[in-house]
């Protein structure tokens, strides 16, 4: 399943890229609708570049995590700690990955398949482990 899952996760972003010029406003509209307190943290981001950069990094991390895992797991753990300094609790940090998935599902509409849904569901479970275990000593393989 990992190779198939990687292909499906990648495919979901590729289809979205064909259907939507920029996911950024859609992802953040959903995030702020579901977590209005998070919008206040972006008060300086008048031109939306911070949001765009953050989403770009999340997409890169998700693709790496679904694939080779060269850096994403450690990056996620570091970002959980960094975001605590921005008053973003780990549970809201974890929600962002699901927000990306839900936005993709909305953009893909009828092109969203049960296989995509399953691939994303399993990926989110694994991502959540690293969000809830930011201490890298707890996640280093033996």
C-alpha positions as CSV (number, residue, x, y, z in Angstrom):
1,X,0.0,0.0,0.0
2,X,2.8,2.6,0.7
3,X,3.8,2.8,-3.0
4,X,0.1,2.9,-4.1
5,X,-0.6,5.4,-1.3
6,X,2.2,7.7,-2.4
7,X,0.9,7.6,-6.0
8,X,-2.6,8.4,-4.8
9,X,-1.5,11.3,-2.6
10,X,0.5,12.7,-5.4
11,X,-2.4,12.2,-7.8
12,X,-4.7,14.2,-5.5
13,X,-2.4,17.2,-5.6
14,X,-1.9,16.9,-9.4
15,X,-5.6,16.8,-10.1
16,X,-6.2,19.7,-7.8
17,X,-3.4,21.7,-9.6
18,X,-5.3,21.1,-12.9
19,X,-8.6,22.2,-11.4
20,X,-7.5,25.0,-9.1
21,X,-5.0,27.8,-9.7
22,X,-4.2,28.2,-6.0
23,X,-5.3,26.1,-3.0
24,X,-4.1,28.6,-0.5
25,X,-7.2,30.7,-0.2
26,X,-9.4,27.6,-0.1
27,X,-7.3,25.9,2.6
28,X,-7.1,28.9,4.8
29,X,-10.8,29.8,4.4
30,X,-11.7,26.3,5.6
31,X,-9.1,26.5,8.5
32,X,-10.4,29.9,9.7
33,X,-14.0,28.8,9.3
34,X,-13.4,25.8,11.5
35,X,-10.8,27.5,13.8
36,X,-11.5,31.2,13.8
37,X,-9.0,31.9,16.5
38,X,-6.2,30.9,14.1
39,X,-7.0,33.8,11.8
40,X,-5.7,36.3,14.3
41,X,-2.3,34.7,14.2
42,X,-2.0,35.8,10.5
43,X,-2.7,39.5,11.2
44,X,0.7,40.6,9.6
45,X,0.2,38.5,6.4
46,X,-1.6,41.1,4.4
47,X,-0.5,39.8,1.0
48,X,-1.0,36.1,1.9
49,X,2.6,35.2,1.2
50,X,3.1,33.5,4.6
51,X,0.0,31.4,4.1
52,X,1.2,30.4,0.6
53,X,4.7,29.5,1.9
54,X,3.3,27.5,4.8
55,X,1.0,25.6,2.5
56,X,3.8,24.9,0.0
57,X,5.9,23.5,2.8
58,X,3.1,21.4,4.1
59,X,2.5,20.0,0.6
60,X,6.2,19.2,0.2
61,X,6.2,17.5,3.6
62,X,3.1,15.5,2.9
63,X,4.6,14.3,-0.4
64,X,7.9,13.4,1.3
65,X,6.1,11.7,4.2
66,X,3.9,9.7,1.7
67,X,7.1,8.7,-0.2
68,X,10.7,8.4,0.9
69,X,10.4,10.2,4.2
70,X,13.8,11.9,3.8
71,X,12.9,14.8,6.1
72,X,9.2,15.2,6.7
73,X,8.8,13.3,10.0
74,X,11.5,15.3,11.7
75,X,10.4,18.5,10.1
76,X,6.8,18.0,11.4
77,X,8.1,17.3,14.9
78,X,10.2,20.5,14.8
79,X,7.3,22.6,13.5
80,X,5.0,21.4,16.2
81,X,7.4,22.9,18.7
82,X,8.0,26.0,16.7
83,X,4.3,26.6,16.2
84,X,3.7,26.3,20.0
85,X,5.7,29.6,20.1
86,X,3.1,31.1,17.8
87,X,0.3,29.9,20.2
88,X,-0.7,27.1,17.8
89,X,-1.6,24.1,20.0
90,X,-0.5,20.7,18.7
91,X,-4.1,19.6,18.2
92,X,-4.7,22.6,15.9
93,X,-1.4,21.9,14.1
94,X,-2.6,18.4,13.5
95,X,-5.9,19.7,12.1
96,X,-4.1,21.5,9.3
97,X,-3.2,18.2,7.5
98,X,-6.9,17.2,7.6
99,X,-7.9,20.7,6.4
100,X,-5.6,20.2,3.3
101,X,-7.2,16.8,2.7
102,X,-10.7,18.2,3.1
103,X,-10.0,21.0,0.7
104,X,-8.6,18.6,-1.9
105,X,-11.7,16.5,-1.5
106,X,-13.8,19.6,-2.2
107,X,-11.8,20.6,-5.2
108,X,-11.7,17.1,-6.7
109,X,-15.4,16.6,-6.1
110,X,-16.6,13.6,-8.1
111,X,-13.0,12.8,-8.9
112,X,-12.4,12.0,-5.2
113,X,-12.4,8.2,-5.0
114,X,-12.7,5.7,-2.1
115,X,-9.0,4.8,-2.8
116,X,-8.0,8.5,-2.4
117,X,-10.0,8.7,0.8
118,X,-8.4,5.6,2.2
119,X,-4.9,6.7,1.2
120,X,-5.4,10.1,2.9
121,X,-7.0,8.5,6.0
122,X,-4.1,6.2,6.6
123,X,-1.6,9.0,5.9
124,X,-3.3,11.3,8.4
125,X,-3.1,8.7,11.1
126,X,0.6,8.3,10.6
127,X,1.2,12.1,10.4
128,X,-0.8,12.5,13.7
129,X,1.7,10.2,15.4
130,X,4.6,12.6,14.7
131,X,2.5,15.6,15.7
132,X,1.6,14.1,19.0
133,X,5.2,12.8,19.6
134,X,7.4,15.9,18.9
135,X,10.1,14.4,21.1
136,X,12.3,12.8,18.5
137,X,13.8,10.3,21.0
138,X,10.3,8.7,21.1
139,X,10.2,8.1,17.3
140,X,13.7,7.1,16.3
141,X,13.5,3.6,14.9
142,X,15.5,1.0,16.9
